[in-house]
Amino acid sequence: MEYFPHLAGTASAMLGFVRFGSGALVGALVGYFHDGTALPMSYIIAACVIGSAVTFWFLTSDPKEEDAKPV
């Protein structure tokens, strides 16, 4: 948002949408797989942690040197 302050409201709305949407999806999955124990919730939490770590890794990794060269 630092580089595009005129889009700060849009970015905030998009982050809120993603947060509420993922919460609704995860809540529905926990409800669907509910079997009277906490295991489905723990599995889904673990999947979210792994997904977040993989996403962070892909978004923060250095680009390949061939991709960074100008054309």
TORDOGU-596040 format. One record per residue (C-alpha): residue in one letter; x, y, z. Coordinates in steps of 0.25 Angstrom, whole numbers, padded with zeros to 4 digits, always signed. Example, Ala and Ser with C-alpha at 12.3 -4.5 7.8 and 13.67 -1.06 7.14 Angstrom:
TORDOGU-596040
A+0049-0018+0031/S+0055-0004+0029/
end
This chain:
TORDOGU-596040
M+0000+0000+0000/E+0012+0009+0001/Y+0014+0010-0014/F-0001+0012-0017/P-0007+0020-0006/H-0019+0023-0015/L-0023+0008-0015/A-0021+0006+0000/G-0036+0004+0002/T-0037-0006-0009/A-0026-0014-0003/S-0032-0014+0011/A-0045-0019+0005/M-0038-0030-0003/L-0030-0034+0010/G-0043-0034+0018/F-0050-0042+0007/V-0039-0053+0006/R-0039-0054+0021/F-0054-0056+0023/G-0055-0065+0011/S-0044-0074+0015/G-0050-0074+0029/A-0064-0078+0023/L-0057-0089+0015/V-0049-0095+0027/G-0061-0094+0036/A-0069-0102+0025/L-0058-0112+0024/V-0057-0114+0039/G-0072-0116+0040/Y-0073-0126+0028/F-0062-0134+0034/H-0066-0133+0049/D-0067-0147+0055/G-0068-0143+0070/T-0053-0141+0072/A-0044-0129+0070/L-0035-0137+0060/P-0042-0131+0047/M-0040-0117+0052/S-0025-0120+0056/Y-0023-0126+0042/I-0029-0114+0035/I-0021-0105+0044/A-0008-0113+0040/A-0012-0112+0025/C-0014-0097+0026/V+0000-0095+0033/I+0006-0103+0022/G-0001-0096+0011/S+0003-0082+0017/A+0018-0086+0018/V+0018-0091+0004/T+0011-0078-0001/F+0021-0070+0007/W+0033-0078+0001/F+0028-0076-0013/L+0025-0061-0011/T+0038-0057-0004/S+0047-0066-0012/D+0058-0059-0021/P+0055-0060-0036/K+0064-0068-0044/E+0075-0060-0051/E+0070-0063-0065/D+0057-0057-0061/A+0063-0044-0056/K+0071-0041-0068/P+0065-0030-0077/V+0061-0033-0091/
end
